[in-house]
């Protein structure tokens, strides 16, 4: 037996594993690194986050990724070079974090790398019958493994697509393992670049579980800030948006996208919700000459209203539900205020109440997927709902 297979066998047989979960989202703010101690597998999984950090991206990193991000036509050489380069940058960040935490790489069992999404293209978006669903994440797992010395599990979304899914959202798999409750109906809302949620009805089988993208979270607001407020990457604490006025005509045009009429579950990305989408909505509503702060206030309301409308579809009077939020959007006080006002019948809090840091949640969920890849069973996800293939996800890269 090859020594690699022997090591994997030994990892799978351990009662617990230390796994570094990585998340780099469409907001391009930085790399989330969560060092997790995961005991067991499947619905017996328990997670303790030992360390967590978000390493901010440099202007060079963001500009290189933005050159190909969510664009149909790119420089193929640049795209090819980015694949290993992003992994090397992430490896340096991991190595520095481990040094700062005084944790030797030899004491970490796995890295779980989501990679950097640069294009997401489900069939319902491209609408070409000759093609299926597709998505592309950069950040090669082999480079990560070699440059850190740690076995790496990466490229999770391809198996989901191969098994009939759209490659997103994957959060439901980890949410199902970590946050399912026999007594409490829960919604796990993540507000990243794109907002998504997982619906977790109370019950042992959780057969009604599903996950869906909602629409823009931070992505449109961040892109607009970068375009109209030089030197800023985002609207910190919604300081700009709070000085503006929501323009109802523009808001109505933004909410008129065909995407919002699609059946659940569904996926989307900045390929749809981008500055060109905003420009079309401004033209349709006659709002081309608004003050920038008014547009930003309206974009904030757009994200809030999209979330509110979808959550309201899920709520049932006989099922009191708690919404647990995570992601960068929870640091936007205006957005959170709008959600609370728009969903008064709902208890709204964060995943901190469930012992998981809201900023770390997505990285933790990919650590869970890597744990399932190595130590899980083929039946773990068999009770999930339609649209969520019951498959093991992730490709394994060895460190030699």
C-alpha positions as CSV (number, residue, x, y, z in Angstrom):
1,X,0.0,0.0,0.0
2,X,1.3,3.4,-0.9
3,X,2.4,5.5,2.1
4,X,-0.1,8.2,1.1
5,X,-3.0,5.8,1.3
6,X,-1.7,4.5,4.6
7,X,-1.7,8.0,6.0
8,X,-5.2,8.7,4.8
9,X,-6.4,5.4,6.4
10,X,-4.8,6.4,9.7
11,X,-6.4,9.9,9.4
12,X,-9.8,8.4,8.8
13,X,-9.4,6.0,11.8
14,X,-8.6,8.8,14.3
15,X,-11.4,9.9,16.6
16,X,-10.7,13.6,15.7
17,X,-8.7,15.7,13.2
18,X,-7.2,19.2,13.1
19,X,-8.3,20.8,9.9
20,X,-7.6,24.2,8.5
21,X,-10.7,25.6,6.7
22,X,-10.1,28.3,4.1
23,X,-12.7,30.6,2.6
24,X,-12.1,33.4,0.0
25,X,-15.3,34.9,-1.1
26,X,-16.6,37.1,-3.9
27,X,-16.1,40.2,-1.7
28,X,-12.3,39.7,-2.2
29,X,-11.6,41.2,1.3
30,X,-9.2,38.5,2.5
31,X,-8.6,34.9,3.2
32,X,-10.5,33.4,6.2
33,X,-8.3,30.8,8.0
34,X,-10.0,28.7,10.7
35,X,-8.0,26.0,12.6
36,X,-10.6,23.5,13.6
37,X,-10.6,20.5,15.9
38,X,-13.3,18.2,14.5
39,X,-14.4,15.2,16.5
40,X,-16.2,12.4,14.8
41,X,-18.0,12.6,11.4
42,X,-21.5,12.8,10.0
43,X,-24.2,14.0,12.4
44,X,-21.9,13.0,15.3
45,X,-19.5,15.8,14.2
46,X,-18.5,18.4,16.8
47,X,-16.3,21.4,16.0
48,X,-14.1,23.6,18.2
49,X,-12.5,26.5,16.4
50,X,-9.0,26.7,18.0
51,X,-7.8,29.8,16.0
52,X,-9.2,32.1,13.4
53,X,-7.9,35.0,11.4
54,X,-8.9,36.9,8.2
55,X,-5.8,37.9,6.3
56,X,-6.5,41.0,4.2
57,X,-5.7,40.9,0.6
58,X,-3.2,43.3,-0.9
59,X,-4.2,45.7,-3.6
60,X,-2.0,43.6,-6.0
61,X,-4.0,40.4,-5.1
62,X,-7.3,42.1,-5.6
63,X,-6.4,43.7,-8.9
64,X,-5.0,40.5,-10.3
65,X,-8.2,38.5,-9.5
66,X,-10.5,41.4,-10.5
67,X,-8.9,41.3,-14.0
68,X,-10.6,37.9,-14.6
69,X,-13.4,37.9,-12.0
70,X,-16.9,37.4,-13.3
71,X,-15.9,38.3,-16.8
72,X,-16.8,36.3,-19.9
73,X,-13.7,37.4,-21.9
74,X,-10.3,37.3,-20.1
75,X,-6.6,36.9,-20.9
76,X,-6.2,33.1,-20.9
77,X,-2.5,33.3,-20.0
78,X,-3.4,35.4,-16.9
79,X,-6.1,33.0,-15.9
80,X,-3.7,30.1,-16.2
81,X,-1.0,31.8,-14.2
82,X,-3.4,32.8,-11.5
83,X,-4.3,29.2,-10.6
84,X,-1.0,28.3,-9.0
85,X,-0.2,31.9,-7.9
86,X,-3.3,32.2,-5.7
87,X,-2.5,28.9,-4.1
88,X,1.1,30.1,-3.3
89,X,-0.3,33.3,-1.8
90,X,-2.7,31.3,0.3
91,X,0.0,29.0,1.4
92,X,2.2,31.9,2.6
93,X,-0.8,33.2,4.6
94,X,-1.4,29.8,6.2
95,X,2.3,29.3,7.0
96,X,2.4,32.7,8.7
97,X,-0.7,32.0,10.6
98,X,0.6,28.7,11.9
99,X,3.8,30.5,12.9
100,X,1.9,33.1,14.8
101,X,-0.2,30.5,16.5
102,X,2.9,28.4,17.3
103,X,1.3,25.4,15.7
104,X,3.7,23.2,13.6
105,X,2.4,22.1,10.2
106,X,3.0,18.5,11.3
107,X,0.2,18.8,13.9
108,X,-2.4,19.8,11.2
109,X,-4.1,16.8,9.4
110,X,-5.7,18.6,6.5
111,X,-6.3,21.8,4.7
112,X,-9.8,22.4,3.3
113,X,-9.5,25.0,0.5
114,X,-12.6,26.5,-1.2
115,X,-10.4,28.4,-3.7
116,X,-11.3,31.7,-5.3
117,X,-14.4,31.7,-7.4
118,X,-13.8,33.6,-10.6
119,X,-16.8,32.5,-12.6
120,X,-20.1,30.8,-11.7
121,X,-22.2,29.6,-14.6
122,X,-25.3,27.4,-13.8
123,X,-27.4,26.4,-16.8
124,X,-30.3,28.6,-15.6
125,X,-28.0,31.5,-16.0
126,X,-26.4,30.8,-19.4
127,X,-29.5,29.2,-20.8
128,X,-27.6,27.3,-23.5
129,X,-29.1,23.8,-24.0
130,X,-25.8,22.5,-25.3
131,X,-24.1,23.0,-22.0
132,X,-24.7,22.0,-18.4
133,X,-23.8,23.7,-15.1
134,X,-20.3,24.9,-14.5
135,X,-18.2,26.9,-12.0
136,X,-14.5,27.8,-11.7
137,X,-12.4,28.2,-8.6
138,X,-8.7,29.1,-8.8
139,X,-6.0,28.1,-6.2
140,X,-4.5,24.8,-7.1
141,X,-4.6,22.2,-4.3
142,X,-1.3,20.6,-5.2
143,X,0.5,23.9,-4.8
144,X,-1.1,24.4,-1.4
145,X,-0.1,21.0,-0.2
146,X,3.5,21.3,-1.4
147,X,4.0,24.8,-0.1
148,X,2.5,24.0,3.4
149,X,3.5,20.4,3.8
150,X,-0.2,19.5,4.6
151,X,-2.5,17.2,2.8
152,X,-5.1,19.4,1.0
153,X,-8.7,18.8,0.0
154,X,-9.9,21.3,-2.6
155,X,-12.2,22.0,-5.6
156,X,-15.3,20.8,-3.7
157,X,-17.9,22.2,-6.2
158,X,-17.1,20.0,-9.2
159,X,-18.4,16.8,-7.6
160,X,-21.7,18.6,-6.8
161,X,-22.1,19.6,-10.4
162,X,-21.0,16.1,-11.7
163,X,-23.8,14.6,-9.5
164,X,-26.5,17.0,-11.0
165,X,-26.2,20.0,-8.7
166,X,-25.3,23.6,-9.7
167,X,-22.1,23.7,-7.6
168,X,-23.6,26.0,-5.0
169,X,-24.5,26.8,-2.4
170,X,-22.6,24.1,-0.5
171,X,-23.2,25.6,2.9
172,X,-26.2,23.4,3.6
173,X,-24.0,20.3,3.9
174,X,-22.0,21.7,6.8
175,X,-25.1,23.5,8.2
176,X,-26.9,20.1,8.2
177,X,-24.1,18.4,10.1
178,X,-23.4,21.2,12.6
179,X,-26.6,23.2,13.2
180,X,-29.5,20.8,12.8
181,X,-31.9,20.7,15.8
182,X,-34.5,18.3,16.8
183,X,-36.6,21.0,18.4
184,X,-35.9,24.4,16.8
185,X,-36.7,25.5,13.2
186,X,-33.6,27.4,12.0
187,X,-32.5,29.5,9.0
188,X,-28.8,29.9,8.6
189,X,-28.3,33.2,6.6
190,X,-24.8,34.0,5.2
191,X,-24.4,37.5,3.9
192,X,-21.2,37.5,1.8
193,X,-20.7,38.9,-1.6
194,X,-23.8,36.9,-2.5
195,X,-26.4,36.2,0.2
196,X,-27.5,32.6,0.7
197,X,-29.4,30.6,3.3
198,X,-30.0,27.1,4.6
199,X,-33.4,26.1,5.8
200,X,-33.2,23.6,8.7
201,X,-36.6,22.5,9.9
202,X,-36.6,20.7,13.2
203,X,-36.5,17.0,13.1
204,X,-34.2,14.0,13.2
205,X,-34.1,13.2,9.4
206,X,-34.0,16.9,8.2
207,X,-35.5,15.8,4.9
208,X,-36.8,19.3,4.3
209,X,-33.3,20.8,4.4
210,X,-32.3,22.9,1.4
211,X,-29.9,25.7,0.6
212,X,-30.3,28.5,-1.9
213,X,-28.7,31.7,-3.1
214,X,-30.8,34.8,-2.4
215,X,-29.2,37.5,-4.5
216,X,-26.6,40.2,-3.8
217,X,-25.2,40.5,-0.3
218,X,-22.2,42.9,-0.4
219,X,-21.1,42.5,-3.9
220,X,-23.0,45.3,-5.6
221,X,-22.4,47.7,-2.7
222,X,-18.7,47.0,-2.6
223,X,-18.3,47.3,-6.4
224,X,-20.1,50.6,-6.4
225,X,-18.0,52.0,-3.5
226,X,-14.8,51.0,-5.4
227,X,-16.0,52.8,-8.5
228,X,-17.3,56.0,-6.9
229,X,-15.2,56.5,-3.7
230,X,-11.5,56.1,-4.7
231,X,-9.4,54.6,-2.0
232,X,-12.3,52.7,-0.3
233,X,-13.0,49.0,-0.8
234,X,-16.3,49.0,1.0
235,X,-18.7,51.2,3.0
236,X,-17.4,50.5,6.5
237,X,-20.3,50.5,9.0
238,X,-22.6,51.8,6.3
239,X,-21.4,55.3,7.0
240,X,-22.0,56.4,3.4
241,X,-25.3,54.6,2.9
242,X,-26.8,56.0,6.0
243,X,-26.4,59.6,4.6
244,X,-28.3,58.7,1.5
245,X,-32.0,58.2,0.7
246,X,-33.5,55.0,-0.7
247,X,-34.9,55.7,-4.2
248,X,-38.0,53.6,-4.6
249,X,-38.1,53.6,-8.4
250,X,-34.6,52.3,-8.6
251,X,-35.2,49.8,-5.9
252,X,-38.2,48.4,-7.8
253,X,-36.2,48.1,-10.9
254,X,-33.4,46.3,-9.1
255,X,-35.9,43.8,-7.6
256,X,-37.4,43.0,-11.0
257,X,-34.7,40.6,-12.1
258,X,-35.9,37.3,-13.6
259,X,-33.7,35.5,-11.0
260,X,-36.0,36.4,-8.2
261,X,-38.9,34.5,-10.0
262,X,-37.0,31.3,-10.3
263,X,-38.0,28.3,-8.2
264,X,-35.9,27.3,-5.2
265,X,-33.1,26.2,-4.8
266,X,-31.1,28.5,-7.2
267,X,-27.7,30.0,-7.5
268,X,-26.2,33.2,-8.8
269,X,-23.2,35.4,-8.6
270,X,-21.5,38.7,-9.6
271,X,-21.8,37.5,-13.2
272,X,-25.5,38.6,-12.9
273,X,-25.5,41.2,-10.1
274,X,-22.8,43.6,-11.1
275,X,-22.4,47.3,-12.1
276,X,-23.8,46.7,-15.5
277,X,-27.0,45.3,-13.9
278,X,-27.2,48.5,-11.8
279,X,-26.7,50.7,-14.8
280,X,-29.6,49.0,-16.6
281,X,-31.8,49.4,-13.6
282,X,-30.9,53.1,-13.3
283,X,-31.8,53.6,-17.0
284,X,-35.1,51.7,-16.7
285,X,-36.1,53.7,-13.7
286,X,-34.8,57.1,-14.9
287,X,-32.4,57.3,-12.0
288,X,-29.1,57.9,-13.8
289,X,-28.3,61.1,-12.1
290,X,-28.8,60.2,-8.4
291,X,-26.2,61.3,-5.8
292,X,-23.8,58.4,-5.1
293,X,-24.9,58.1,-1.5
294,X,-28.6,57.6,-2.6
295,X,-27.5,54.8,-5.0
296,X,-25.6,53.2,-2.2
297,X,-28.5,53.5,0.2
298,X,-30.8,51.9,-2.4
299,X,-28.3,49.1,-3.0
300,X,-28.3,48.4,0.7
301,X,-32.1,48.3,0.7
302,X,-32.0,46.0,-2.4
303,X,-29.9,43.4,-0.5
304,X,-32.2,43.7,2.5
305,X,-35.4,43.4,0.6
306,X,-34.2,40.4,-1.5
307,X,-33.4,38.6,1.8
308,X,-36.6,39.6,3.5
309,X,-38.8,38.5,0.6
310,X,-37.2,35.0,0.4
311,X,-37.2,34.5,4.2
312,X,-40.9,35.4,4.3
313,X,-41.7,32.7,1.8
314,X,-40.3,30.1,4.3
315,X,-41.9,31.3,7.5
316,X,-45.0,29.5,8.8
317,X,-47.0,30.8,11.8
318,X,-47.1,27.4,13.4
319,X,-43.3,27.1,13.1
320,X,-41.5,29.7,15.2
321,X,-38.1,30.1,13.5
322,X,-34.8,31.5,14.6
323,X,-32.5,33.1,12.0
324,X,-28.7,32.8,12.6
325,X,-26.7,35.2,10.5
326,X,-23.0,35.1,9.5
327,X,-20.7,36.6,6.9
328,X,-19.4,40.1,6.3
329,X,-22.9,41.6,6.0
330,X,-23.5,41.3,9.7
331,X,-21.1,44.1,10.2
332,X,-23.3,46.4,8.2
333,X,-25.6,48.0,10.8
334,X,-27.9,49.5,8.3
335,X,-28.5,46.2,6.6
336,X,-29.0,44.4,9.9
337,X,-31.5,47.1,11.0
338,X,-33.5,46.7,7.8
339,X,-33.6,42.9,8.3
340,X,-34.9,43.2,11.8
341,X,-37.5,45.8,10.7
342,X,-38.6,43.7,7.7
343,X,-38.8,40.4,9.7
344,X,-40.4,41.4,13.0
345,X,-41.9,38.0,13.6
346,X,-38.5,36.4,13.5
347,X,-35.8,36.0,16.2
348,X,-32.6,37.2,14.5
349,X,-29.2,36.6,16.0
350,X,-25.8,35.3,14.8
351,X,-24.1,31.9,14.8
352,X,-22.1,33.1,17.8
353,X,-25.2,31.8,19.7
354,X,-24.3,28.4,18.3
355,X,-20.7,28.6,19.4
356,X,-19.3,29.4,15.9
357,X,-17.8,32.8,15.1
358,X,-20.0,34.4,12.4
359,X,-16.9,35.5,10.4
360,X,-15.4,32.0,10.6
361,X,-18.5,30.0,9.7
362,X,-17.9,29.5,5.9
363,X,-14.3,28.3,6.5
364,X,-15.5,26.0,9.2
365,X,-18.1,24.5,6.9
366,X,-15.4,23.6,4.3
367,X,-13.3,22.0,7.1
368,X,-16.4,19.8,7.8
369,X,-16.6,18.9,4.1
370,X,-13.0,17.9,4.1
371,X,-13.6,15.8,7.2
372,X,-16.4,14.0,5.5
373,X,-14.2,13.4,2.4
374,X,-11.6,11.6,4.5
375,X,-13.6,10.1,7.4
376,X,-17.3,10.3,6.5
377,X,-19.6,7.6,5.1
378,X,-21.5,7.4,1.8
379,X,-24.8,7.7,3.6
380,X,-24.2,10.9,5.5
381,X,-26.2,13.1,3.2
382,X,-28.8,10.6,2.0
383,X,-31.7,12.4,3.8
384,X,-31.1,15.8,2.2
385,X,-33.7,17.3,-0.1
386,X,-33.9,17.3,-3.9
387,X,-31.2,19.5,-5.5
388,X,-28.6,18.5,-2.9
389,X,-26.7,15.4,-4.3
390,X,-25.7,12.9,-1.6
391,X,-22.0,12.9,-2.6
392,X,-18.6,13.2,-1.0
393,X,-16.9,16.4,-2.2
394,X,-13.2,17.4,-2.6
395,X,-10.1,16.4,-4.4
396,X,-7.1,15.2,-2.3
397,X,-3.6,16.6,-2.9
398,X,-0.6,15.0,-1.1
399,X,2.3,17.1,0.2
400,X,5.3,15.4,-1.3
